[in-house]
């Protein structure tokens, strides 16, 4: 059944807004191109996306690969490229072809979109006669931001395959949602989600309602059009805004206590994080879930969600995420293992973390190395730190029979 809404303006006039479809795929593409904030579902919450290119003629020398033929290429403030593909229910395309296309571009982006090309595409789209590409970029990522470091992060993200893929639809289809769930379960660095943008129109303007489906940290995508993640309505009105405005944003959820269950503890910790910290937390949790070990919540000495692995028949707890929103490497636990019992081995490990780009003060070689999640909000730094953590696990395995790591 079609729904209807009413816009009550500040003069007290009531304007009906009725559900309406999109006349063409281009109309849906235009919305995303003009308003990249829609990609995150909430203009206040995140991403800070800005456009790089839209589907058009392939660049010179790309006759075998139409490199820009995905609907949109965006960048976010964190330097992660985002591919967006629009899809109207009325078009009923082959979803397999659609998935294949967006994966094709995601897989080849590191080769097709060199840093110089992306810089030039950005400048062509955003620079003006009195504002060069550097100034234009700072308008998006911060007036004092290091623009060279930003482009370096973009290059590192493409090389690591850290890309977001977003399907922009007018209505979520169950089979598309299942495909997104399946793909996210197989991916580590890349991510895919569905953005549903429905619209209501009336004499006073247009109201857009967005719903994010399948994004990591927000649960599984629904099997049908029922019960979805919370949505955000965005009014684009020819009249004044509705009385009352948007609901007030509440404060962050308090940090978890050690007595909570694992799921409750993690939910409380995630709710205390900002967007960058939450992305880092999700990557760390996913990394821990991929190791041969078990996870638990410890209350001593600091409440921590920790990973344990077996070594010499005993539980070791080398990694964790603390209530203070730090990724923790427990050198004390590692000092009891064959691989890191030598002080020099632990000192070398600390050097690897520093070389990855983490600023460290004096480190107790039998204490913890704690890295704030806010520092790991940089995807490029996160990739390098997780590579060091991978090396720790591999080094321990070389010193221990593989079955000793089975929980």
C-alpha positions as CSV (number, residue, x, y, z in Angstrom):
1,X,0.0,0.0,0.0
2,X,1.4,3.4,-0.9
3,X,2.1,5.6,2.1
4,X,1.7,9.3,2.5
5,X,3.3,12.0,4.6
6,X,2.4,15.6,5.4
7,X,4.7,18.6,5.6
8,X,3.6,21.1,8.2
9,X,5.4,24.4,7.4
10,X,6.2,27.1,9.9
11,X,3.2,29.1,8.7
12,X,1.0,26.2,9.8
13,X,0.0,25.2,6.2
14,X,-0.3,21.4,5.6
15,X,1.1,20.0,2.4
16,X,0.6,16.3,1.4
17,X,3.6,14.4,0.3
18,X,2.9,11.1,-1.5
19,X,5.2,8.2,-2.3
20,X,6.6,8.5,-5.9
21,X,8.9,6.5,-8.0
22,X,11.8,7.7,-10.1
23,X,11.1,8.4,-13.8
24,X,14.5,7.1,-14.8
25,X,17.7,5.6,-13.6
26,X,19.3,9.0,-14.4
27,X,17.1,10.7,-11.9
28,X,18.4,8.4,-9.1
29,X,22.0,8.9,-10.3
30,X,21.5,12.7,-10.2
31,X,20.4,12.6,-6.6
32,X,23.6,10.8,-5.5
33,X,25.8,13.0,-7.7
34,X,24.4,16.2,-6.3
35,X,24.1,15.0,-2.7
36,X,27.0,12.5,-1.9
37,X,26.1,12.7,1.8
38,X,23.2,10.4,1.0
39,X,25.7,7.5,0.8
40,X,26.1,7.3,4.5
41,X,22.3,7.5,5.1
42,X,22.8,10.5,7.5
43,X,24.4,13.7,6.4
44,X,25.5,14.4,10.0
45,X,27.1,11.0,10.5
46,X,29.4,10.5,8.0
47,X,31.8,9.7,5.3
48,X,32.2,13.2,4.0
49,X,32.0,11.9,0.5
50,X,32.8,13.9,-2.6
51,X,32.6,13.1,-6.3
52,X,35.5,12.2,-8.5
53,X,33.9,11.0,-11.7
54,X,30.5,9.9,-13.2
55,X,29.8,7.4,-15.9
56,X,30.9,8.8,-19.3
57,X,33.3,8.3,-22.1
58,X,36.3,6.1,-21.2
59,X,39.6,7.9,-20.8
60,X,42.2,7.8,-23.5
61,X,43.8,4.4,-23.9
62,X,41.0,2.5,-22.1
63,X,39.4,1.0,-25.2
64,X,39.5,-2.5,-23.7
65,X,38.2,-1.4,-20.3
66,X,35.6,1.3,-19.9
67,X,37.1,2.5,-16.6
68,X,34.5,5.1,-15.7
69,X,31.4,3.2,-16.6
70,X,30.3,2.5,-13.1
71,X,27.7,5.1,-12.2
72,X,29.9,7.0,-9.7
73,X,33.3,7.1,-8.2
74,X,33.5,9.0,-4.9
75,X,36.2,9.5,-2.3
76,X,35.6,9.9,1.5
77,X,37.4,11.9,4.0
78,X,39.2,8.8,5.2
79,X,40.7,8.3,1.7
80,X,38.6,5.2,0.9
81,X,37.3,5.1,-2.7
82,X,33.6,4.4,-3.0
83,X,31.9,2.9,-6.1
84,X,28.2,3.6,-6.4
85,X,25.9,1.7,-8.8
86,X,22.2,2.8,-9.1
87,X,19.4,0.3,-9.6
88,X,15.6,0.9,-10.0
89,X,13.3,-2.0,-9.2
90,X,11.4,-1.3,-12.5
91,X,14.6,-1.9,-14.5
92,X,14.9,-5.5,-13.3
93,X,18.5,-6.1,-14.5
94,X,20.4,-9.3,-14.0
95,X,21.8,-8.8,-10.5
96,X,24.7,-11.1,-11.2
97,X,25.8,-8.8,-14.0
98,X,25.5,-5.8,-11.7
99,X,27.6,-7.5,-9.0
100,X,30.1,-8.6,-11.6
101,X,30.5,-5.1,-12.9
102,X,31.1,-3.3,-9.6
103,X,33.5,-6.1,-8.5
104,X,35.3,-5.8,-11.8
105,X,36.0,-2.1,-11.2
106,X,36.8,-2.6,-7.5
107,X,39.4,-5.3,-8.4
108,X,41.1,-3.2,-11.1
109,X,40.9,0.2,-9.5
110,X,44.5,0.1,-8.2
111,X,45.7,-0.2,-11.9
112,X,43.1,1.9,-13.6
113,X,43.1,4.9,-11.2
114,X,46.6,6.1,-10.5
115,X,47.1,8.8,-8.0
116,X,47.9,11.4,-10.7
117,X,44.8,10.5,-12.6
118,X,42.6,10.8,-9.5
119,X,44.2,14.2,-8.6
120,X,43.5,15.5,-12.1
121,X,39.9,14.2,-12.1
122,X,39.3,15.8,-8.7
123,X,40.7,19.1,-9.9
124,X,38.8,19.1,-13.1
125,X,35.6,18.6,-11.1
126,X,36.1,20.9,-8.1
127,X,38.9,23.4,-8.8
128,X,37.9,26.9,-10.0
129,X,39.7,29.9,-11.4
130,X,40.3,31.3,-7.9
131,X,40.7,28.0,-6.0
132,X,43.1,25.3,-7.1
133,X,42.8,21.5,-6.5
134,X,44.7,21.6,-3.1
135,X,42.4,24.3,-1.7
136,X,39.3,22.6,-3.0
137,X,40.4,19.3,-1.4
138,X,40.9,21.1,1.9
139,X,37.4,22.3,1.8
140,X,36.3,18.7,2.0
141,X,38.9,17.1,4.4
142,X,39.9,20.1,6.6
143,X,41.6,23.4,6.2
144,X,44.8,22.2,7.9
145,X,44.9,18.7,6.3
146,X,47.9,17.3,4.6
147,X,46.6,16.8,1.0
148,X,49.7,14.8,-0.1
149,X,49.1,12.4,2.8
150,X,45.4,12.1,1.8
151,X,46.3,11.1,-1.7
152,X,48.9,8.7,-0.3
153,X,46.2,7.1,1.8
154,X,44.0,6.8,-1.3
155,X,46.8,5.1,-3.2
156,X,47.4,2.7,-0.3
157,X,43.7,1.9,0.0
158,X,43.4,1.0,-3.7
159,X,46.5,-1.1,-3.5
160,X,45.1,-3.0,-0.5
161,X,41.7,-3.4,-2.1
162,X,40.0,-1.3,0.6
163,X,37.0,-0.1,-1.4
164,X,33.4,0.6,-0.6
165,X,30.8,-0.6,-3.0
166,X,27.3,0.9,-2.6
167,X,24.2,-0.2,-4.5
168,X,21.8,2.8,-4.6
169,X,18.2,1.5,-5.1
170,X,14.6,2.8,-4.9
171,X,13.5,-0.4,-3.1
172,X,15.6,-3.2,-1.5
173,X,15.1,-6.6,-3.2
174,X,15.5,-9.7,-1.0
175,X,17.9,-11.4,-3.5
176,X,20.1,-8.3,-3.6
177,X,20.2,-8.2,0.2
178,X,21.2,-11.8,0.4
179,X,24.0,-11.2,-2.2
180,X,25.3,-8.3,-0.1
181,X,25.3,-10.4,3.1
182,X,27.2,-13.2,1.3
183,X,29.8,-10.9,-0.2
184,X,30.4,-9.1,3.1
185,X,31.0,-12.4,4.9
186,X,33.8,-13.2,2.4
187,X,35.5,-9.8,2.4
188,X,38.0,-8.4,4.8
189,X,39.1,-5.0,3.5
190,X,36.4,-4.2,1.0
191,X,32.8,-3.5,2.0
192,X,29.5,-3.4,0.3
193,X,26.1,-2.1,1.3
194,X,22.7,-1.1,-0.1
195,X,21.4,2.4,0.1
196,X,17.6,2.7,-0.4
197,X,16.4,6.1,-1.3
198,X,12.7,6.4,-1.5
199,X,11.0,9.7,-2.2
200,X,7.7,11.5,-1.4
201,X,6.7,14.5,-3.4
202,X,4.1,17.3,-3.1
203,X,3.4,20.9,-3.7
204,X,5.9,22.0,-1.0
205,X,8.8,20.0,-2.3
206,X,10.3,16.6,-2.0
207,X,11.2,14.4,0.9
208,X,13.9,11.7,0.7
209,X,14.0,8.8,3.1
210,X,17.2,6.7,3.2
211,X,17.8,3.3,4.7
212,X,21.2,1.5,4.9
213,X,21.1,-2.2,4.5
214,X,24.0,-4.7,5.0
215,X,26.7,-2.3,6.3
216,X,29.1,-3.9,8.7
217,X,28.3,-3.3,12.3
218,X,24.6,-2.9,11.6
219,X,23.5,-6.6,11.4
220,X,22.5,-8.8,8.5
221,X,20.5,-7.4,5.7
222,X,16.8,-8.3,5.9
223,X,15.5,-11.2,3.8
224,X,12.5,-9.0,2.7
225,X,11.5,-5.4,2.6
226,X,10.4,-5.7,6.3
227,X,12.3,-4.7,9.5
228,X,15.3,-2.7,8.4
229,X,17.9,-0.6,10.0
230,X,16.8,2.9,11.2
231,X,16.3,5.4,8.4
232,X,16.8,9.1,8.0
233,X,14.4,11.4,6.2
234,X,15.9,14.4,4.3
235,X,13.6,17.1,3.1
236,X,14.3,19.1,0.0
237,X,11.6,21.6,0.1
238,X,10.5,24.6,-1.9
239,X,8.8,25.9,1.3
240,X,10.3,26.2,4.8
241,X,11.4,23.2,6.8
242,X,8.9,21.3,8.9
243,X,8.3,22.7,12.4
244,X,10.4,21.2,15.0
245,X,13.2,20.1,12.7
246,X,15.2,16.9,13.1
247,X,15.2,14.9,16.3
248,X,17.9,15.8,18.7
249,X,21.0,13.7,18.6
250,X,21.6,11.9,21.8
251,X,25.0,11.5,23.6
252,X,27.2,8.5,23.2
253,X,26.3,5.3,25.0
254,X,28.4,4.8,28.2
255,X,31.4,2.5,27.8
256,X,30.7,-1.2,28.7
257,X,31.3,-2.8,32.0
258,X,33.2,-6.1,32.3
259,X,30.2,-7.9,33.6
260,X,28.4,-7.6,30.3
261,X,28.1,-10.5,27.9
262,X,30.4,-10.4,24.9
263,X,27.7,-9.1,22.5
264,X,26.4,-6.5,25.0
265,X,29.9,-5.4,25.8
266,X,30.9,-4.9,22.2
267,X,27.6,-3.2,21.4
268,X,28.2,-0.7,24.2
269,X,31.8,-0.2,23.1
270,X,30.8,0.4,19.5
271,X,28.1,2.9,20.5
272,X,30.8,4.9,22.4
273,X,32.9,5.2,19.2
274,X,32.7,7.8,16.5
275,X,32.5,6.7,12.9
276,X,36.3,6.4,12.4
277,X,36.7,4.5,15.6
278,X,33.8,2.2,14.8
279,X,35.4,1.3,11.4
280,X,38.7,0.5,13.2
281,X,36.9,-1.6,15.8
282,X,35.0,-3.6,13.2
283,X,38.2,-4.4,11.3
284,X,39.9,-5.5,14.5
285,X,37.0,-7.7,15.5
286,X,36.9,-9.2,12.0
287,X,40.6,-9.8,12.2
288,X,40.3,-11.6,15.5
289,X,37.5,-13.7,14.3
290,X,39.7,-15.0,11.4
291,X,42.4,-16.3,13.8
292,X,42.7,-19.8,15.3
293,X,41.5,-18.8,18.8
294,X,38.6,-17.8,21.0
295,X,37.4,-14.4,22.2
296,X,36.2,-13.4,25.6
297,X,35.7,-10.4,27.9
298,X,38.2,-9.9,30.7
299,X,37.8,-7.6,33.6
300,X,41.4,-7.5,34.8
301,X,43.5,-5.4,34.8
302,X,41.5,-3.4,32.3
303,X,38.2,-4.5,30.8
304,X,39.1,-5.9,27.4
305,X,37.6,-7.9,24.6
306,X,40.5,-10.3,24.0
307,X,41.7,-13.0,21.7
308,X,43.3,-16.1,23.2
309,X,45.4,-18.7,21.4
310,X,47.0,-21.9,22.6
311,X,50.7,-22.1,22.9
312,X,52.6,-24.9,24.7
313,X,49.2,-26.1,25.9
314,X,48.4,-22.9,27.6
315,X,46.1,-20.0,26.8
316,X,47.9,-16.8,25.7
317,X,46.2,-13.5,25.3
318,X,48.3,-11.4,22.9
319,X,45.6,-9.1,21.4
320,X,42.5,-7.2,22.6
321,X,40.4,-4.1,22.4
322,X,40.1,-2.2,25.7
323,X,37.2,-0.3,27.3
324,X,39.3,2.8,26.7
325,X,39.0,2.3,22.9
326,X,42.5,1.0,22.4
327,X,43.8,-1.9,20.3
328,X,46.1,-3.7,22.8
329,X,49.1,-5.9,22.1
330,X,50.0,-7.7,25.3
331,X,53.8,-8.0,25.4
332,X,53.6,-9.6,28.8
333,X,51.6,-12.5,27.5
334,X,53.9,-12.8,24.5
335,X,56.9,-13.0,26.8
336,X,55.6,-16.4,27.9
337,X,55.7,-17.8,24.4
338,X,58.6,-19.5,22.6
339,X,58.4,-17.0,19.8
340,X,58.7,-13.9,21.9
341,X,60.3,-15.0,25.2
342,X,63.5,-13.2,24.2
343,X,63.4,-9.5,25.0
344,X,65.1,-8.7,21.7
345,X,62.2,-10.4,19.8
346,X,59.7,-8.2,21.6
347,X,61.8,-5.1,21.1
348,X,61.9,-5.9,17.4
349,X,58.1,-6.3,17.3
350,X,57.7,-2.8,18.9
351,X,59.9,-1.5,16.2
352,X,57.7,-3.0,13.5
353,X,54.6,-1.3,15.0
354,X,56.5,2.0,15.1
355,X,57.6,1.5,11.5
356,X,54.0,1.0,10.5
357,X,53.3,4.6,11.5
358,X,52.2,4.3,15.2
359,X,53.7,6.9,17.5
360,X,55.0,5.1,20.6
361,X,56.5,6.5,23.8
362,X,58.7,4.4,26.1
363,X,57.3,0.8,25.9
364,X,57.4,-1.7,28.8
365,X,58.5,-4.9,27.1
366,X,56.3,-6.8,29.5
367,X,53.4,-4.4,29.3
368,X,50.9,-3.5,26.7
369,X,51.3,-1.6,23.5
370,X,48.1,0.4,23.2
371,X,47.0,2.0,19.9
372,X,43.9,4.3,20.1
373,X,41.1,3.4,17.8
374,X,41.1,7.0,16.7
375,X,44.6,6.6,15.3
376,X,43.5,3.4,13.5
377,X,40.7,5.3,11.8
378,X,43.2,5.8,9.0
379,X,42.6,2.8,6.8
380,X,46.1,2.8,5.5
381,X,47.6,2.7,9.0
382,X,45.1,0.1,10.0
383,X,46.2,-2.2,7.2
384,X,49.9,-1.9,8.2
385,X,49.1,-2.6,11.9
386,X,47.0,-5.6,11.0
387,X,49.9,-6.9,8.8
388,X,52.2,-6.7,11.9
389,X,49.6,-8.6,13.9
390,X,49.4,-11.2,11.2
391,X,53.1,-11.5,11.5
392,X,52.9,-12.2,15.2
393,X,50.4,-15.0,14.7
394,X,52.5,-16.5,11.9
395,X,55.7,-16.3,14.1
396,X,54.0,-18.0,16.9
397,X,52.8,-20.8,14.6
398,X,56.3,-21.4,13.3
399,X,57.3,-22.1,16.9
400,X,54.4,-24.3,17.7
401,X,52.6,-27.2,16.1
402,X,49.6,-25.9,14.1
403,X,47.0,-27.9,16.1
404,X,48.2,-26.1,19.3
405,X,46.3,-23.0,18.0
406,X,43.0,-24.8,17.9
407,X,40.8,-23.6,20.7
